[in-house]
Amino acid sequence: MSKTTNIENWDKKALTVSDMTALFSVSRATIYRWSAAGFLPKPRKIGGSTRWLGSEVAAKYPEMLAGQAAA
């Protein structure tokens, strides 16, 4: 059974790798690979956990934010 991730208001929070995989519909490895290649913003360490700032992801991919508003 897969875990569902609530990514509502994703552009206003710190995203986990699970949030990112749900947002982009790709694997964990792809999220890390895209971050290393510069396709995604670099993740931050917050309290020892890896997080992507939703605002940085939204700035890089504004069409995703527009798609959320249309949904």
Residue pairs with C-beta under 8 A, 6 or more apart in sequence:
3 18
4 22
5 16
5 18
5 19
5 21
5 22
7 15
7 19
7 22
7 23
9 54
10 19
10 23
10 54
10 57
10 58
10 68
11 54
11 55
11 57
11 58
11 65
11 68
12 54
12 55
13 54
14 44
14 46
14 51
14 52
14 53
14 54
15 23
15 51
15 52
15 53
15 54
15 57
16 49
16 50
16 51
17 28
17 31
17 32
17 50
19 52
20 31
20 40
20 52
20 57
21 27
21 28
21 30
21 31
23 57
23 64
24 30
24 31
24 34
26 34
31 40
34 40
35 41
35 42
35 43
35 52
40 52
40 57
40 60
41 52
41 53
41 56
41 57
41 60
43 50
43 51
43 52
44 50
44 51
44 52
44 53
45 51
57 64
58 64
58 65
